[in-house]
Amino acid sequence: MPTLKELRALQALTVADLAAAAGVGQSTILAIESGRELPMQRTARKLAKALDVPLLDIAEVARASAERWSQRRGGKKNAPAD
């Protein structure tokens, strides 16, 4: 499964492009890509629509990123992103 950053890059979108297309902040995109935050369902739906991928793909990508981030941080939990 590609990362959110890879999904974005496959469509030649910058963080700013994806943020504008999804109607979310650039900081939200960066936080989700890094795994620092998990997207709320509404945000995940917006990202899925903007990237033209199934919602489940966004959920899986975010979960995998969050797990990697959590492991790097010693198991600390992630906060949901708007």
N, C-alpha and C positions, 0 to 999 in steps of 0.2 A: 504494500500500500504506500503510495507516495505521500510525502508530507504536504501540509498546506502550502508551504513555500514552493514546493515542486509543482503542485497543481496550479498555483499562480503563475509560475515561470513557464509552464507548458502553454499557457495562453498569452505569454509575453506581456503580463500585467505587472506593473509596479505595485508597491504597497499602496501608494496614493490612488492608483487606478482601481484596485480592488475595493479599497475603502469607499471611494466615491460610488462605484457600481453597487455595492452592498448597502450603502447608507450608514456606515459605521466609521468610527475614528481610526486613524492610522495606528494609534497606540493600541487599539483593540486587536487589530490584525497582527501587529508585532508580538503582543502578549500571547495570543493564541498560537502563533507560529513557534514561539520559543517554548511553549508549554507552561508558561507562568500562570496562565488563566485558561479556564474552560469556557467555551461559548455557551451562553444561555440559549434555550431552544429557539427563540426569535432570531438571535444573531446567527445561529447555525443555519436556519432556514434562509436568511438573507445571503449568507455566503454560498450556500448550495445553489441558490438561484443565480447569483452573479457568476459563479464558475460553471454553471450548467452541469452539475453533478448531483447524484442522489444525496439526500440528507444524511443517510447512513454513512456515506463516505466521509462527510465532514465530522460526524461524531467519532468515527473510528480514528481519523487522522488526529483530531484534538485529544482523544484519550491516549493514543500512543505518544504524542508529544508531551502530554502531562506526565505520563509515567516516566519518560526519560528525564524530564526536568526534576521530578520528585526524587528519582534515584541520585541525581547529581547533588541535590540539596539534602540528602540524608533522610528521605521519607516524609518531608513536610508536605502538607496538603496544599492544593491549589485553590484559588478563589475563582468563582464564576465571573466571566466578563459580560458586560452589557451586551 
